[in-house]
Amino acid sequence: MQIRITARHGRLSEATQEKIRAKLSKLTRIFDRITTLDATFDLEDEESPSVDVRASLERHDDIVASFQASDMMGALDHVVQKLEQQLRRMKEKTKDRHPR
């Protein structure tokens, strides 16, 4: 899985990028067919940064989650939670359609 991190209107330190990668890489525990994660952090408004993450999946449509909060890592936590919900829902649909 490839993880791309982009910051608009600012920079992210290497330590912060590693924390972000660690949180996003946990999504493969739920759905192992994630090919790419594109995370965009908009730091234009310092008091409420926004986080957008697009997950590209094998043989499925991309899923997207966004959140804006007062804390960048808090916004990332919400986005990861939203992605987890979407991935679980997608996994259940796949299981229901293709019983083994």
N, C-alpha and C positions, 0 to 999 in steps of 0.2 A: 504494500500500500504506500502510495506517495502522498506526502503532506506538504502543501504549499501554504506559506504564511505571508500575508501582505499587510503592510501598514500604510494607511492613507493619512496624510497630514501629520506625520510623526515617525518615530522610530521605536522599535522594540529591541530590548537588549537580548543577548544570546541566552541568558538565564531564563528570561521570560519566554522566549521561543521554545526552549527545552521543556518548560512546564506545560506550554500549550500542546506541544507534540505528545507529551506523556498523557494528557487528558484525552486528546483526540484519538490516540492509538488504542485506547480502551474500547472504542466502538466496535472493533473487530471481534470482541468477545460475543457480541450480540449477533452480528451479521458478518460473515467472513468474506463476502464477495464485494467489499468496498475496494475500488481501484484507486481513487484519488479523493483527497479531501482538500478543498480550497477554502482557507480561512482568511477573511478580510476584516481588519480592525480599523474602524474610522475614528481617528483621534482628533477630529476637527473641534468638537465640543469637549473640552477637557473634563467638564463636570459630568457628562453623560456619554461616554464612548459607546459606539455600537459595534456589534459583532455579527458577521454573516458567515455561515459555513455552508458550502455546497458539497454534497457527497455524490460522487459518480459511482454507480453500481454496475456490476456485470449483469447483462441481460435484463436490466430494470431501468426505469426512468430515474433521473437524478432527483435527489431530495434536498431541500433547502430549509434552513432554520436561521432566524434572525432575532436579536434581542438588543435592547438599549438599557443600560443601567448606570448607576453612579460609579460603579467599580468595574473595571475591565474584566477581571477574573470572575467576578460575580456574573457578569453578562455571559461569559464563556460557559460557566456552569449551567446557566439556563439553556443556552443553545445546545449543549451536550445532552441535557435532559430531554429537550424537544426531539433531537435526532434519535435518541434511544427509543422514545415512544414510536416514532415513525418507522424505525427499523424493526421493532418488535411487531408492529402491525403488519408490515410488509412480509415478515417471516411467517406469521400466522396465516396470511392469505396464501402464501406459497405452499405451506403445509396442507391447507385445506383443499387446494386444487390438485395437488399431486400426492395422494396417499401412497405409502410404500407397502 
